[in-house]
Amino acid sequence: MATPAGRARLERAALERAFWIWTFAAIVVVGAWLGALLAVDGRSRALVAVGGGVAALAISLAIGAAAYFAECARGFRDRLARMEGEGDRLERRLQELLDGPLPALIGRLHDGAAPDETLAGPQRDHVLGRLVHMVADGVATSERGAAQARAELASLEEQVARLADSTLPLLIERIRGDRASAASVLAEIPAPSHAALDRLLRELADGLGTGERTRAAAMAACASAAARIQAQTTRMLAQLRELEDQYSEDEVFGDLLDLDHHVSQMGRLADSIALLSGGRSGRRWTKPIVMESVIRGAMGRIASYQRVQYHSTTTVAVAGFAAEGVMHALGELMDNAANFSPHGTAVHVYAEEEDAGVVVTIEDSGLGMRQRERERAERLVSEAADLSSLPGTRLGLAVVGRLAGKHGLKVSFRPSSRGGVGVVVLIPRQLITQPLDTAPAGTLAESLRSAPREDSSHAREPAMATAGAPSQGGSDGKLHLPKRRRGATLSGTVQEQAAPAPRPRDPGARFAAFRESASGRHRTTGGSGEHDTTSTQEHDQ
C-alpha cells in the first residue's frame, strides 16, 4: 500500500515531466501560431491571432495534462508491480515461517522457554519479525494463563480429593457416630482454602447436623412409641390371662386364645420397632431356656404357626441373656418362610448340635430367591441397620441382622431341597449351655418365674396344632397334652394319637388341653425323664 510521501513524490515527478512536455508543446504550438499569423493577410490576421492563440493554448494544456496523467499511470504501474513482487515475497516468507520456525517457536514457548530466548535469532524481514514477536508474546501470555489455571485446578482437585477421602467421612462419623455438633466438628477439621469448597463444607455440615438431629428425634419417638405399645401389650395380655382363668366355656376360651395370639404378634412387631429404633425388647430371662422351648416360643409368635413342623435332636439350652434375641430372630425367619410359601405347605424347622454350636435350619416350599434377592437378604442379616437406613418397608430381615450382630448369630441362605429357600442359623457355642439341674427337670416355668415382672413377655405363646385335640388321661387321673417322641414332628404325633376311635367330647378335658397348650406347656421325653416347658405367662401370673 502506497504511503502519503511516496504518493507525493510520484505526483511531483509526474508534474515535472508534464511541465516539460507542456513547455515543449507550447513552443511548437506558439511557433505554428506565429507562422500562421505571418502567412495571412491583414484582414484575417486578427481572427487568426485570436483563434490560433486560443487553439494553441488549449492544445498545449491538453498535451501537458495527457503527459501528466500518463506519467502518473506509469508510476502507479511500476509501483503496483513492485507491490506485487513484495506480496509474493511476503507470502513465500510467511509460508516458510508457518512451515518451520513459527511452530518450533510456539513449541518452545509451550515447553517453558522465555520469549526473548526464542526470538534471539536475527529476522530478515522487519514486518515478519514484528509479526513473530507479536505471536510469541501472545503465546507466552496464554501459556502463563494456562499454567496458572492448571495450578489452580490441581490445587482444587487436591482439596476436593481431601474433602471426599478424609474430611467428609470424618465429618459424617463425628456427627452421626459421636453425636457432635456441626460447629465443633468444623472447628476440628482443616478448612479448605478455596472459598467455594469451604462454603460447601459448612453447608454440608449444617445440613448433616440438622438431619441427624431430626433422625435422632424420630428414632427416639419411635422407640418411645414402641415402648408404650409394649407396656400396653403386656397389660392386655395380663387381662387376657385373667379372663382365661375366669371363663371355661370352649367358645369363649378359644376366642380368648385367638385374641391372645394376635396380641402376641402385635407385641413382636412392637419389639421389632423398638430394636430398630435403638430400644430393647420387652423380655429378658435370667436362666437358660431349653432349645425346644426357644423354637416353640418362636413358632408361637407367628400367624401361621400351625404350618411349622419342628424336628430336633438336641437337648441343650440357650443362655438366658440371649434366649429372647434368638427366639425373636427365629420367629422373624419362620414368619418370613411362612409368608413367602404357599399356604397349604409346611415350613420345616430342624435343630441339631454341632461343634460350633446349634444349627437351626428353616426350609420352605416357596418360589426361592434370585441371586440378587439372596445377596440383598444376606446383606440385611449381616448389617445392624435401623429404621433410618432400611432399604424397604419390611422389618423382618433387618431385625434379624440387628439381633445377629448383638448375639453373634450367623445367618445364611441357600436353596432348599423342598424347592424354596433354606435359612441356616448358627447359634454360637458361647450362647449354648445345659439346662439347670436345680429346677424340676430344667423347666422353663422356673426360668420365667425368676425374671423381673416389668421386663416380662408380651404374651404367652399361642396354642400349637394340638391345642384342640383331646388329651389322654394319665395314670394319676390328670389331663395332659399328647406326648411325642424326641425328633418326631408335632403333626406326626397328633396323627398317631388321633388314630383311636373318637370319644365323647369332655368340656373339662377340652378346657385343660386348651389351657395347657395356651400356656406353652408341652410334655417332652428325653434325658433323665419327663420335664415341662412353659411360656412366659406363668411368670407374668
N, C-alpha and C positions, 0 to 999 in steps of 0.2 A: 504494500500500500504506500502511495506517494505521500511524502511529508510536505508541509507547507513551504519549507525552504527549498526543497527540490522542485516543487511546482513553480515557485517564484523564479528560480534560475532558468527553468525551461521556458517560461513565458518571456523572460528578459532576453534570452538568446533568440527566441523566435521574433521578438520585436526588433532586435538589432538587424537580423537578417532581412526582415521585411522592409526595414527602413532603407537599407542599401539597395534593395531591389526597387523599391518605390522611387528612390532618388534617380537610379539609372533609367527607369521607365519615364520619369518626369522629364529628364533631359532629352530623351529621344522624342517624346511627345511634343515638348516645347519646340524642339528643333523642327519637327514636322509642321508644327503650327506656324512658326515664323516663315518657313519656306512657302507654305500655302498663302500666307498673308502677303508676301512679296510677289507671289505669282498672280494674284488677282488685280483687277483694275481698281481705281479709286472709288467707284460707285459701290462695289461689293465688298470692299475691304472692311468696312465697319461690321457688316454681317458676319464675315468670315472671322474677324477678330473676336467678336463676342461668342459666336457658336463654336469656333475652334478652340477658344480658351476654356469654355465650359467642358467641351468634349475631352480636351487634353487633361483637365483636372480630374474628370470622372474616370478616365482610363487609367491615369496614374494611381489614383486611390484604389481602384479595383485591383490593379496589379499588386499594389502594396498589401491590401487585405488578403488576397489569394496567397501571396508569398508568406504572410504571417501565419495564416491557418495551416498552410502546407507544412511550414516548419514546425508548428505545434503538433500536428498529426504525426510527423516523422519522429519527433521527440517522444511522443507518447508510445508510438510503436516500439521504439528502441527500449524505452523503459519497461513496457509490457513484456518484451522478450526477456529482458534481464530478470524481471519478477518471475516469469515462468521458469526460468533457469534456477532462480533461487528457491522456488517452490519445489521443483523436482529434487534439488539437492537437500532441502529440508526434509522432504518426505523420505528420501533414502536414509538420512541421518536418524530420523525418528524410527524407521524400520529397523535400522541397526541397533538403536537404543532399546527398542522393545524386544528384539530377539536375544540380546545378550546382557548388556550392562544393567538395564533397569531391573529385570527380575533378580539378578545377582545382588543388586543394591538393596532391594526390598527384603530378600532372604537374609542378608547380613543384618539389616535393621531388626528383623524378627528374631534373629539369634542374639540380639542384645548389643550389637556394635553401635558406637556413637555416630551420629550423622557426620561430624567433622572428619572422623577417620574414614568413613565410607566414601566421602567426596574429596579425598586428598588428591586424587589424580587430576591432571590438567584437562580442561574442557576446550575442545577445538572450536566450538560454536558458543557464542555468548548467550544467545537465546535458549539453546538447548541446555546450556549449563544452568541458567536460571530455572528452566523447567525442572531439571533434575533436582536442583536444590529445593524447589517447592514440593516436589513429590517426596523427597527424603524427609523434609520437615513434617509433612502431613502424616507419613507413615510412622515416623518416630513418635509424634503426638498420639496417634492411635494406639501404638504399642504401649506407651506409658499408661494410657487409659485402660487398655485391656489388661495389663499386668496388675494395675490397681484393682480392677474389677475381679480378676481371678483371686487375688489375695483376700479381698473381702468375701468372695464366695467360699473360698476354702475355710476362712475363719467362721463363716456362718454354718457351713456344713459340719465343722468340728463341734460347734456349740449345739447344733441340732442333734448330732450323734450322742454327745454327752448328755443332752437333755433326755433323749429317748432311752439310752442304755443305763444311766445311773440316777439322774435326778428324778425323773418321773416315777420309776419303781420305788425309790426311797420315799418320795412324797406319798405315794399310794400306801406303802407299807406303814408309814408313820401315822397317817390319818386314819386308815381303816384298821390296821392291826393294833397300833398303840393308842388309838383314840386321841391323838394330839390335835391341837387346833392348827388351822392353816397358817396363822401368823407366826406361831412358834416354829413350825416346820420351815417356813420361808426364811426365818432368821438363822436356821442351822445350815441350810444348803447354800452354796455359792450362787449368786445371781448371774445370769448371762449378761455379757457386755452389750449385746445387741438389744436395743430398746424394744423392738417388736417381740423378741423372744422373752424378754423379761416381763412384758405386759401379758403375753400368752401364759407364761408360767403362773403369774399371780391370778389370772382369771381361772385357770385350771384348778389351782389350789382352793380358791374361794368356792368354785362350783363343786369340787370334790368334798370339801368340808360341809357345805350345805346339804349335799346329797347324803353324806354319811350320817349327819345328824337326823335327817328325815328317815333314813333307813333304820337307824337305831331306835328312833321313836316308834316307827311302825312295828319293828320286831318286838319291842317291849310291850306295845299294845296287844300284839298277837299273843305273846307269852302270857300276859295278864288275863286276856280273854280266855285262853286255853286253861289257865289255872282255875278261873271261875267256873268254866264248864266242867272241869274235873271235880271240883268240890260239889257242884250241883248233881253231877252224875253219882258221886258217892252217896249223897243224901237220898237220891231217888232209889238207888239200889238197896239202901238200908230200909227204906219204907217198903219196897217190894218184898224184901225178906220177911218183914213183919206181917205183911198181907199174906204171904205164902204160909206163914205159921198159923194164921187165923182161919184161912179158908181151905177146906179139904175137898171141895167139890172138884170133880175131874175137869169140867169145863172152865171153871174159874182158875183152877191151878194151872191148867195148860196155857190159858191166856196170860197169866202172870209170868210163867216161864218164858213165853214168847216175848213179852214186853221186857223181861229181864235180859233176854238175848239182844234185843235191839238196843237197849240202853248200854249194854256192854260194848257193842260195836261203836256206839257214839263215844264211849269212853276211850276206845282205841284210837278213834280219829282225833279226839282231844289230845291224847298222848302224843300222837304223831305231830300235830301242830305245835305242841309245847316243845318237843325235841327239836324241830326245825326252827323254832323261834329262839332257841338258846335256853329254854326252860328244862324241866325234868319230868319224868313220868310220875304217875301218882302211886306207884307201887315200889316197895323195896322189901327184900327178905333178909333176915339175919341168919338163917340156917340153910344148909344145902337142900335142893329140891331134886328128886329123882328125875331122870331123863324122860321117862314115860309121862310123868305129870307135867313136865315142861312142854312136851309136844302136844299132849292133850289140852293143856291150857291154851296153847297157840291155836289148836283146832277150834276151841270154843269161842274164839274171838272173831270168827269169820262167818259170813252169812250162809255159805254152802258147806257147813261143817259135816253134814251127813254124807257128802260125796268123798270125804277124805278117808282113806284106808291106811292104817298105821301098821308097820312091821318093824319090830325091834329085836335086837339080840344083845342089848346092853342093859346092865342094872346100875350103872354109875349115876352120880348126881352132879348137878351144876351148882357151883358156889353161889351162896345167897346173894352176894352183891351184883352178880352178873345174870342171875336167873331171869329177872324181869326183862333185861335187854335181849337175851337170847329168845325168850318167849315172844316178845314183840316182833323181833326180826323174822322168826319163823312164821308167825301169824301173817305178816305182810306178804311173805313169799307164797304161803299157801293161798291166801286170798287172791294174789296175782295169778297163780296157776288155775284156780277155780274160775276166775273171771274170763280168762283167755282160752278156755277149753269148752267143748260142747257140754250142755247141761246134763245130758244123760251119761256122761263118762265119769270115771273115778279119778281122783288125784291120789297117787300113791306116795307115802312117806316112809322112808327107810332110815333107821338109825343103827349104826354099828360102831364099835370101838376100835380104834387103830392106835398105832404107837404115837402118832402126833396129836391125838385127841379123839373126839367123837365126830364122825362124819354123818351128817343128815342130808339125805337126797330126796328132793321133791320132784316128782315126774308127773306131767300131764299129757293129755292126748290131743292137744290143740294143733294149730297150723304151724307151729315152730316160729323161728326168728330168722330174718335175713341177716347177712353178715354185718351190715351197717347197724341194724337194730341191736344185735348182740354186742357189738362194740360200744354202743351207747349205753346199754344196760350195765355192762361191766364197768364203764366209766362212772356211772351213777353209784354203784355199790362200792366203788373204791375211793370215792371222794366224800369228804364231810361237807356236803352242801347245806345251805339254809334256805329259808323261804325267799330271800332276795336273789338267789343265784340258781333257782330251779329252771331247767330248760323248758318245762311244760307245766301243766296243771296237775299232773299225777304226783302223789306224795310217796307212794309205797317204796320204790327203789331208793329214793333219796333218804327215807327214814332208815332203810336197811344199811345204806352206806354210812350214815352217821353212827348207828349202833355198832357196825363193824369196826369203824375207826376207834370207837370208845372202848370196846372189849377185845379187840384183836381178832375178830372173826374174819375168815377168808371165804368169800363168796365167788363162785364161778358158774358159768353157764355152758351147757353142752347140749347137743341134740339128744333127745330121748328115744329109747328103743320103742316107745309106745307111739311115736310119731310127732310128739310135741317137743317141749323143752324140759331139760333136766337141770335143776339148780342144786349145786353141791355146796353145802355149808360146813366148814371145818371149825369146830369149837376147840380152841387150843387146849393143850394139856393143863396149863396153869389154871384154867377155869373148871376143870373136872376134879371131882372128889368122890368119896364114898358116902353113902347115906349114913346119917348119925345112928349109932347103936343105942344111944341113951333113950331115944324115943321109941315107942312101941313099933318095932319093925320099920323105923325111919319114916313115920307117917308125915305126909305133907301138912296135916292139920296142926301138928305141934309147931312146925316151922312157921305156919301162918299165924298161929296164936302169939308167937314171940315177936312179931313185927309190930311197930308202933301203929296205933289206930289211925292217926291223922295221915299216915302215908299208905293206908291200906288200898286195896284194889277198888276199881270202879264197880266190878260186878263179879258174881260167881260165873264160872264157865257154864254155857248152856248145856242142855241135855244132849247126849250123843244119839246115835241112831237107835240105841237100845232103850231109850228113855221110855217109850211107850210099851215095851214088851213086859208081860207079867213075869215077875221073878219067881224062882223056885224056892220053896220053903226048905230051910236048913234043919239040921237035927235039933237045934235049940228052939225051933218054932218061930225064929225071926225071919223076916223077909230081906233078901239080899238081891243085888243085881246079878245077872248071869256071869259066871266065871268064864275066862278064856285062857287058853294055853299061851305061854310066852312065845312070841314070834308069830302067832296066828293073827289074822286080821279080825277086826271087830265085826265086820259084816259076816265073815265066815262063822264066827262064834254064835252070832244071832241065828243064822240059818240052821246050825246044828242043834241048838237048844229049842228052836221053834218047831222041830220035826214032830214031837209027840202031839197027840190029839189035843185040840184046844179044850180048856176047862172053862167053866162059867166064870165070867169076869167078876173079880172081887174088888170093890171100890177101895178097900183098905190096902190090898196088895198093889193096886194101881197107884194109889197115893204114895206108898212107900217107894215104889220104883221111881216115880217122878221126883220125889223129894231127894232121894239119894243121888239120882242122876243129875238133878239140877244143882246140887251142892258139890258136884265134881267128885263124888266118892266112887271109886272103881276098885273092885276086889281083884287083886292080881296074885299070881303064884310065882315064886322064884326065890332063890337064896335059901334062907333058913326056914321060911314059912310064909304065911299069908301076911299081907300088910295092906292098909287102906291108904289111898291118896285122896285128899280133899282139896277143894279150891279155897279161894280167899274168903268165901262167905263165912266160914266158921270162925275165922279170926275177927271179921267185922261184927259177927253176932256176939 
